[in-house]
Amino acid sequence: MTIDSWQQLIDSLKGNVVVLEFMAPWSEPSKFMEQPFKEVASEFKDKNSNVKFAALNFDNSKNLARRLQVEALPTFLVVNNFAVVDRILALSKTELQQKINDKLAQTNY
């Protein structure tokens, strides 16, 4: 993903909190978190939440990952109002879900 397409993605999701997962198919921790990430996304969708989820392949998004200072995989970024408001390095569904909920509570979203 290019920086321009990143801006287009964020523009299209204006008014929503976005949780981005930077992952890679060769990363064992990314593989481990793939299903939990999908489950958390599905649970938020079922609640008709304004939280949107997207997974980005690190190999196809290196410039964007560098710009957003992604240094480990998987990295989950919470984006609100065009700004990264949290960086999550979680290795369980429960931990990921709790950290997202904590951040949403802090931002009154």
Secondary structure as a PSIPRED ss2 file (coil, helix, strand):
# PSIPRED VFORMAT (PSIPRED V4.0)

   1 M C   1.000  0.000  0.000
   2 T C   1.000  0.000  0.000
   3 I H   0.000  1.000  0.000
   4 D H   0.000  1.000  0.000
   5 S H   0.000  1.000  0.000
   6 W H   0.000  1.000  0.000
   7 Q H   0.000  1.000  0.000
   8 Q H   0.000  1.000  0.000
   9 L H   0.000  1.000  0.000
  10 I H   0.000  1.000  0.000
  11 D H   0.000  1.000  0.000
  12 S H   0.000  1.000  0.000
  13 L C   1.000  0.000  0.000
  14 K C   1.000  0.000  0.000
  15 G C   1.000  0.000  0.000
  16 N C   1.000  0.000  0.000
  17 V E   0.000  0.000  1.000
  18 V E   0.000  0.000  1.000
  19 V E   0.000  0.000  1.000
  20 L E   0.000  0.000  1.000
  21 E E   0.000  0.000  1.000
  22 F E   0.000  0.000  1.000
  23 M E   0.000  0.000  1.000
  24 A C   1.000  0.000  0.000
  25 P C   1.000  0.000  0.000
  26 W C   1.000  0.000  0.000
  27 S C   1.000  0.000  0.000
  28 E H   0.000  1.000  0.000
  29 P H   0.000  1.000  0.000
  30 S H   0.000  1.000  0.000
  31 K H   0.000  1.000  0.000
  32 F H   0.000  1.000  0.000
  33 M H   0.000  1.000  0.000
  34 E H   0.000  1.000  0.000
  35 Q H   0.000  1.000  0.000
  36 P H   0.000  1.000  0.000
  37 F H   0.000  1.000  0.000
  38 K H   0.000  1.000  0.000
  39 E H   0.000  1.000  0.000
  40 V H   0.000  1.000  0.000
  41 A H   0.000  1.000  0.000
  42 S H   0.000  1.000  0.000
  43 E H   0.000  1.000  0.000
  44 F H   0.000  1.000  0.000
  45 K H   0.000  1.000  0.000
  46 D H   0.000  1.000  0.000
  47 K C   1.000  0.000  0.000
  48 N C   1.000  0.000  0.000
  49 S C   1.000  0.000  0.000
  50 N C   1.000  0.000  0.000
  51 V E   0.000  0.000  1.000
  52 K E   0.000  0.000  1.000
  53 F E   0.000  0.000  1.000
  54 A E   0.000  0.000  1.000
  55 A E   0.000  0.000  1.000
  56 L E   0.000  0.000  1.000
  57 N E   0.000  0.000  1.000
  58 F H   0.000  1.000  0.000
  59 D H   0.000  1.000  0.000
  60 N H   0.000  1.000  0.000
  61 S C   1.000  0.000  0.000
  62 K H   0.000  1.000  0.000
  63 N H   0.000  1.000  0.000
  64 L H   0.000  1.000  0.000
  65 A H   0.000  1.000  0.000
  66 R H   0.000  1.000  0.000
  67 R H   0.000  1.000  0.000
  68 L C   1.000  0.000  0.000
  69 Q C   1.000  0.000  0.000
  70 V C   1.000  0.000  0.000
  71 E C   1.000  0.000  0.000
  72 A C   1.000  0.000  0.000
  73 L C   1.000  0.000  0.000
  74 P C   1.000  0.000  0.000
  75 T E   0.000  0.000  1.000
  76 F E   0.000  0.000  1.000
  77 L E   0.000  0.000  1.000
  78 V E   0.000  0.000  1.000
  79 V E   0.000  0.000  1.000
  80 N E   0.000  0.000  1.000
  81 N C   1.000  0.000  0.000
  82 F C   1.000  0.000  0.000
  83 A E   0.000  0.000  1.000
  84 V E   0.000  0.000  1.000
  85 V E   0.000  0.000  1.000
  86 D E   0.000  0.000  1.000
  87 R E   0.000  0.000  1.000
  88 I E   0.000  0.000  1.000
  89 L C   1.000  0.000  0.000
  90 A C   1.000  0.000  0.000
  91 L C   1.000  0.000  0.000
  92 S C   1.000  0.000  0.000
  93 K H   0.000  1.000  0.000
  94 T H   0.000  1.000  0.000
  95 E H   0.000  1.000  0.000
  96 L H   0.000  1.000  0.000
  97 Q H   0.000  1.000  0.000
  98 Q H   0.000  1.000  0.000
  99 K H   0.000  1.000  0.000
 100 I H   0.000  1.000  0.000
 101 N H   0.000  1.000  0.000
 102 D H   0.000  1.000  0.000
 103 K H   0.000  1.000  0.000
 104 L H   0.000  1.000  0.000
 105 A H   0.000  1.000  0.000
 106 Q H   0.000  1.000  0.000
 107 T C   1.000  0.000  0.000
 108 N C   1.000  0.000  0.000
 109 Y C   1.000  0.000  0.000
